[in-house]
């Protein structure tokens, strides 16, 4: 089971296009977006992929985003989003408040032992941790805003391996 994970794309069209070009060369089962897609025209670019995502604190036009997701068999919901697929349990959150609260939340989710993968965004930082058998992951920011680089992750849940890729 391979999962491509992004967060905080913030309507950066150049980064989204480069990312989509790169992942078309990758075999994967699921594309996760941990929030801050921002606008409907950006969400439309992800149609045709097995997309699962949550809203971030900067996502506007939620009614239109929701409509696009429904019409294209995409899953886009308020956080947290719980997924069970092929025997794996995944939870996606964007973040809550600032850095401290978000880190406490994802640590608690990781320590719960209920998930194979805990995905979060919001902080624009790369974070890869293993808590017990759970992978806790923030792929950084696809947009590159407030960060040194534009990043995403590929997770092999069978092997419990996380690869961070830079655009």
N, C-alpha and C positions, 0 to 999 in steps of 0.2 A: 504494500500500500504506500504509494508516494503522494505527498501533499505539497503543493506549492503555496507558500504563505507570504502575503504582503500586508502592508498597513500604511496608512497615512499617505495616500497618493495625491491628495490635495489638488486635484485638477491639473497636475503637471503633465500636459499632453505629450511632451517629448519623452519623458520618463515612461509613461504608460505605453506609448508606441514601441519604445525600445524593449521594454519588459515583454510585451506581447510577442514581439519578433523572436526574442530569446526562448520563451517557453513553448513556442510552436515546435521547437526542436527537442522537447522533453516529453517523455511518457509519464503521465501522472493521472491519479484518480480523482483529485479534488483540488480546487483553487479556493483558498481562504483569504478573505480580506477583513482585517481587524479594525475597520472603521476609518472615517474621514476620506471617503470617496469624493465627496462634495456635491457634484452636480449630475443631473440625469445624463448629459452627453458623455460624461466619463463612464458611468455605469454601463451604458450601451456598448462600449468597447469590449466589455467582458462577456457579452452574450455569446452563446455557443460553447462555453466552458462549464464544467460542473462546479458552479459558483456557490459558495456559502459565505455570508458576511453579516456583520453587525454595523449599526449606525455608530458614528463617532460624534463627538461633541460639536464638530463643525459642519456636519452634514445638514444642508438645507433641503427644501423641496422634498420632504420625506414622503408626502403622498405620491408625488410623481415617481420618485425612486422606487417606492413600493409597487406601483403600477407596472413599471418597466420590469421589475424583478418577477412579478407574477406572470406577466405575459411571456416571459422568456424562460420559465421554469428554473429561476434562480431563487435561492433562499437568502433573504435579507430581512433581518429582524432587529429589534431592540436587544441590547445585551442583558443577560448572557444568552448565547445560543448553544444548545446542547445537541450534539450529533452522535449517533451510533451508526457506524458503517463498517461492514465487513469485520465485525467483532471488535472494532476499536471504538473507544469513547473519547470524544473531543469536546472541549468547551472553548468558546470564543468570547472574549470581552474586549472592549476598546480600552477602557480605563475609567477610573472614578477620581474626581478631584485632581489632586497633584500627584507627584511622584511617590511620596510615602504611602498614601492610601492605595494607590494602584499596586505598588510592590507588595504590600501586606495582603491585598486581595488575591493576587496570583500565587503568592506563597501559600496561602491557606488552601486555595484550590489544588495546588500541587501536593501539599501534605495530606489532603483528604484521601488520596489513594483511589479516587473514583474515576480518574481520567488517565488515558495514555498520553494525551497531548493537551496542554493548556496554552492557548494563543492569546496574546494581548498586543496592543499598540499604544497610541497616545503619547508616549514619552520620546519618540524619535531616537531611540537608542537600541542597539543590538544587545539582546540578552538571551543567552542559551544556558539553561540549567537542567540538571537532572536531580529531581527530588524523589528518592526511592526509585520506582519504575516509571515515573512520570517525567515527560519532557515539558519544560516551561520555556516558552519562546516568544520573544519580541523580535521580529525580523528587521527592525529599524524602520526607516522611512523610505518608501519608494520615490517620493518627491525629492528627497535630499534636503528639504528645508530644516533648518536648525540642526543640521548634522553635517559631518564632513563628507559623507558619501550617500549615494542612492543604492539601497540594498533590498534584497528579498531573500527568502530561504526556501530550500527544498528539504523536506523531511521524509526519510525512509522509515516508516513506523515498524516494518518488519525487523530491520536491523538496528533501530533506535539511533539513527545517525541524522545529524542536522548539518546541512551545508549552507553557509551564507554566501550569496553571490552579490557582486557589485556590478551596477550598470556601467 
